[in-house]
Amino acid sequence: MIEALWEYQFLQNAVVASLLASLVCGVIGVIIVEKKIVMMSGGIAHTAYGGVGLGYLLGFEPMLGAVLFSVAAALGIGFVRRQGSVHTDIIIALFWSLGMALGIAFIGFMPGYPPDMNSFLFGNILSVTRANLKLMLLMSCLVIFLIVILFNYWKAYLFDDQFATIMGIKTTFLEYLLLVLVALTVIVLMRIAGIILVLALLTAPAATAGLLSKKLKTRMVLAGILGAFFCLSGLWISYEANIASGSTIIILSVLVYACVYTICSLKRKLISSQTLNKENN
């Protein structure tokens, strides 16, 4: 694959896309896991499918349609959540289902079936184009810029949002902003893992990093490194074995998380056993 990398543009695009995705996973994934809004992020991700279908139907870039639908879903879900409704999970499920249903309906109105539609659903990193890369770069820069420039506010918000409100931090704005950033992150990851699998790529690197460190900044860096490892390794395996890239990346990320979780659990049990023995002696 190394030799082919210098010859084929699609492989170069895939590597750049992997690096962009890993950076975004590092900063947003940790916040998503920490705030326990993984399923909410899944609802936003699946709603994007409606925008993809609309883009194909009306003849504009499907990823732009996905941006519009996912951002709208993020704001809608955020509004419902801020109302404190006990039915928030139902609303998320409805957004989730509506987005997928609209995507299917829009595609059904077309005379034919788009040849690369499955890449939006299940991911195909080898199909990333230069136009896709430009949009992914724009989304990634915007997400990382807003996380870095507001980093201290994010720390306070994650630690205790009620305390942050007392301190004068506009937590309502941060919550809406976070959901919009999740929507933009979904767009970055869509062509790599697909709408169906994007949730795992958002959470696996961050969850693995959370097992290795408790510091927010360290976890973000580790999640970024792990995301790059998962994407590049999965790309290499899928290219060499001629299998689907999105599923390969996700399987690898879940296996690594399972291994790290098992090792950390055994380590904790060993430490607890040693401590208990010392107390008994």
N, C-alpha and C positions, 0 to 999 in steps of 0.2 A: 504493500500500500504506500510506503514511503516514496518509492520511485514514481508511482502513479500520481502522487500528490502534486508533483511538479509538472505533470503533463495535462491533467484534467482540471478544468475550471470548476466543475461541480463538486469535486473533492475539496478544493480550496474554499469554496463557498460553505461547504459542510463544516469545515474546521472553524472558520470564522463564526458561523452560527453557533457552534458548540461553545465557544469561548464567551460569546455574548450571553447565551442562555445561562452559563454557569455563574457569571457575575450577577445576573438578576436573581437567580435562585439563592445566591448567598445572602443578599440583602433583604429580599422580600420573604423568602421562605422561612427564615428565622422568626420574623415578626408574625407571620401567619400561624406558625406552630405555637409561639409564645402566647398569642391572643386567643388561641383555640377557635379559629375561624376557618378551619380546613374545609368543612362541608359548605360553608358560605362561598368559599373560593371555587369549589366545584360547581356550585350553581351559576356563578358568573362565567366560568369556563364553558359550560355546556350551552349557555344562552348565546355565546358567540357564533354557534353553528347557524343560527338564523341569519346573521349578518353575512356569513359565507354564502349561503344560498341566495340571499338578495343580491349580492355582488355578481354572482354568476347570471342571475336572471336579468338584471339591468345592464350588465356588460361593463361593470367597473371592477377594480381590484378587490377580490374577496376579502383580503385581510383588512382593508379599510372598512368594509361592511362589518367585519368582526369587531373592529375597534368601536364602532358606533353602538352595536348591540351590547357588547360586554360592558362598556362604560355606562350605558343606560341602565343595564341590569344592576351594576354596582351601586348606582345612586338610588335606584328603587329599593333594593335590598337594605341599603343603609338607612333609608327613610323609615322603612317598616321596623327595622331593629331599634332605631332611636325612639319609636313610639312605645317600646316596651311590651309589645304584643306577645301573648303566649303562643300565638300561631306563627311565629317567625319561621320555624322549620317548615311549615306547610307552604308559606309564601316562597321560600327558597326552592322547595320541590316543584312548585308551579312554574317559577321562572325557568328552572332546569328543564322541565318537560316542554314548556312553551317554546323555548329557543330551539330545541331539537325538532319539534313539530313544525315550526315555521321554516326551518332549513329544508326539511323533507318536502314541505308543500311548495316552496319556491322552486326547488329542483324539479318537482313534478310538473310544473308549468312549462318547463323547457322542452324543446323538441327532442333533445338527446341528453345523455348523462355525461357530465364533465369527467374527462379521463383521470384527472388528479384529485377527485373529490375524496378518495380514501386517505390521501396524505393529510388532509385536514382532520380526519377522524382518528387515524391511528399513527400519524407521523411518518415522514419520510425525509430524513435529513439530507439525502442525496438529491432531492428535488428542489432544494432552496435556490432561488434565482438571485441575480444581482438586485432586482427591484425589491425582493423580499428582504434582502440583507440591509438595504438602505432604511426600510421601515423598521426593521428590528434594531438597527443601530440607533435610530431616533428614539424609539421607545426605551431602549436600554439606558441611553444617556440621560433621558428625562427622569426615569425611575431612580437611577443611582444618584443623580444630582439632588433630587428632593430628599432622599434618605440621608445623604451626607450633610447637606446644609441644615437640616432640621434634626440632626442626630440626637442632640441633648433633649429635645422635646420628645422624640420617640422613646428614649430611655425612660423619661418620667411617665409617659403614657403607658408603657409596658409594665412598669413597676407598680403603679397604682393610678388608674385614671381619675379616681375621685380626688386623690391628693393633688394630682396635676391640675385639676379644675380649680381647687382652692388656691393653688399657686398662681393662678391667672392664665394658665395654658388653655387654649381653645381646643378642648378635646373633641368637640363635635366636628370641627374642621378637620382635625387629624384623622378621625374615624372615616369620614367621607373620603378624604385624600387617600387613606390606606386602601380602601376598596377600589378606588379608581386606579391606584398603582397595581393592585392585583389584576385588574382588567387588562392593563397595559402589559403586565408580565405574561399573562395568558397568551397575548398576541406574539410575544417573543418566542414562547415555547411551543406554539401551535404546530409549526412545520417540523419540529424536532420529535415531539412525543405524541402530537395529535390531541384533539379535544378530549377524547376518551381517556387517555393515559396521562394527561398533563398534571393531574392532581398528585400523582406519585412523584413526578420530577420536582414539583414544588415543595413536597414535604420530606422526601427521603434524604437529600443532602443535609437539610436543616435538622431533621430528627437525629441523624447520625452525628452531626456536629454537636448537638445538645447532649449526647452521651459522653462526649470527650471534653467539653468545657462548659462552664456556667457563665462566663463573661460574654456579654452581648457582642462586642466588637470581635472577639476571638472566634465566636461561633459563626459570625458572618463570613469571616475570612476562611475558616475551615469549610463551611458550606460551599463557598465559591470554589475552593480547591477540589472538594469532593465532586461537585457538579461537573467541573471540567474533566475530572478523571472518569466519571460515569459516561459522559457524552463522548469523549474521545475514544475511550476503550470500547464502548458499545458500537461506535462508528467503525472502528477497526475490525471488531468481531463480525459485525453484520456484513462488511465489505468482503472479508475473507471467506465467510461461510455462506454468503449470498442469501441472507435472511433479513427479515424486516428490521430496520434500524431502531424505530421507536420502541418496539417491544423488547429488543435486545438491551437498550439503555435502561429501561424500567426494570427488567429482570435482574440486571447487574446491580442496580442501585438498591433493590429490595434485599438481594442476597447479602450485600455488604452490610446493610443495616442489621439484618438478622445475625450476622457473624459478630459485629461489634456489640450488639445488645447482649448476646450470649456470653461473650468474653467479660463484659462489664458486670453482668449478673453473677457470674462465677467468681469474679474478683471481689465483689461486695460480700458474697457468702463466705469466702475465704477469710476476709478481714473480720467479719462478724464472728466467725468461729474462733479465730485467733484471739480476739478481744475477750470472748466468753471464757476461753481456756485460761487466759491470764487472770481474769477476775476470780475464777474458781480456785486457782492456785494461790 
